[in-house]
Amino acid sequence: MYFSRNIKNSSWFLDIDVLNYTAQNIATMDTNEKLREEIFEIINNQLSLNDPPETKTTFDKLLKQGYDDFQITQMIGKCISVELFDVIKHGKSYNNERYIMNLIALPKEPFD
């Protein structure tokens, strides 16, 4: 799956398979292996493309604070889950400002 900001209004474009998941599946990400894999792929894409750059900056910051790769990926995944939940459950647009704010605030829990 791939998120792209090269769409009007800087919204993230979602693979349609993710949209088939219910909001409850997003809320319980740790019990849904397929969704976790998709979110981890989004994170890997963001890191490899350095888009947004705050993902890599946050990853490096958390590494220096002693977290391991898996813990960091889970934390970033929670930030993505907040955005996915709003898109799927409430039909809202992706909120880049909130996503970046949540990344920067890690390891604090993401703001809903």
C-alpha distance (Angstrom), angle and dihedral (degrees) to the residues before:
residue distance angle dihedral
M1 . . .
Y2 3.75 . .
F3 3.78 134.1 .
S4 3.78 115.1 -152.3
R5 3.79 128.8 -170.4
N6 3.80 91.8 -169.0
I7 3.79 89.0 97.1
K8 3.82 126.5 97.3
N9 3.81 115.9 -72.8
S10 3.83 91.7 17.5
S11 3.81 89.7 -85.4
W12 3.78 120.9 158.6
F13 3.79 114.8 -113.1
L14 3.80 113.4 -137.1
D15 3.77 129.7 -150.3
I16 3.81 104.7 -112.1
D17 3.83 92.0 -124.3
V18 3.79 90.3 67.9
L19 3.79 90.8 53.7
N20 3.79 89.1 60.2
Y21 3.79 91.0 67.1
T22 3.76 116.6 94.3
A23 3.78 122.9 -118.5
Q24 3.79 88.5 -111.4
N25 3.80 90.8 59.9
I26 3.78 89.5 54.9
A27 3.80 91.9 48.5
T28 3.81 89.2 53.9
M29 3.80 97.5 42.2
D30 3.79 93.6 151.7
T31 3.83 91.1 64.5
N32 3.77 96.3 48.1
E33 3.79 111.0 73.5
K34 3.81 96.0 -177.4
L35 3.77 93.1 53.5
R36 3.80 90.9 45.5
E37 3.80 89.9 53.4
E38 3.81 90.7 50.6
I39 3.80 92.5 49.1
F40 3.81 91.5 46.9
E41 3.82 88.3 51.7
I42 3.81 89.7 52.9
I43 3.81 88.9 52.2
N44 3.80 92.4 48.1
N45 3.81 89.6 50.3
Q46 3.79 91.6 49.4
L47 3.80 90.9 49.7
S48 3.80 95.6 46.4
L49 3.82 93.7 45.0
N50 3.81 93.2 38.5
D51 3.81 87.3 -133.2
P52 2.90 111.3 161.8
P53 3.81 94.6 19.7
E54 3.81 90.3 -153.2
T55 3.81 89.2 72.6
K56 3.82 91.8 63.4
T57 3.80 92.6 39.9
T58 3.81 90.4 52.2
F59 3.80 92.3 44.7
D60 3.81 91.1 53.2
K61 3.82 92.3 44.9
L62 3.81 91.8 52.8
L63 3.82 91.7 46.8
K64 3.81 88.7 55.8
Q65 3.81 88.8 50.3
G66 3.81 89.5 58.6
Y67 3.80 103.1 -100.7
D68 3.80 118.0 137.2
D69 3.82 125.9 -125.8
F70 3.81 94.1 -98.3
Q71 3.80 93.9 49.1
I72 3.79 90.9 49.0
T73 3.78 92.4 48.0
Q74 3.80 89.6 51.7
M75 3.81 91.6 50.8
I76 3.81 93.0 49.0
G77 3.80 88.0 45.5
K78 3.80 89.9 59.0
C79 3.81 89.0 55.9
I80 3.80 89.9 51.7
S81 3.81 90.5 46.5
V82 3.80 90.9 57.7
E83 3.80 88.9 57.2
L84 3.80 95.0 43.1
F85 3.79 90.8 50.2
D86 3.80 92.6 55.1
V87 3.81 92.6 45.9
I88 3.80 95.0 48.3
K89 3.79 103.3 32.2
H90 3.79 101.0 34.8
G91 3.82 102.4 23.0
K92 3.80 90.4 -124.6
S93 3.77 125.6 150.7
Y94 3.76 121.2 -102.8
N95 3.82 109.5 -84.9
N96 3.81 106.8 -142.7
E97 3.81 93.9 178.0
R98 3.81 92.1 55.5
Y99 3.81 91.7 44.8
I100 3.81 91.8 52.9
M101 3.81 91.2 44.3
N102 3.81 90.2 52.0
L103 3.81 91.9 48.1
I104 3.79 92.7 50.9
A105 3.82 91.5 47.7
L106 3.83 94.0 54.9
P107 3.01 132.4 152.6
K108 3.81 81.5 41.2
E109 3.81 111.5 88.3
P110 3.83 114.1 -92.6
F111 3.78 119.4 -94.6
D112 3.81 113.0 -115.1
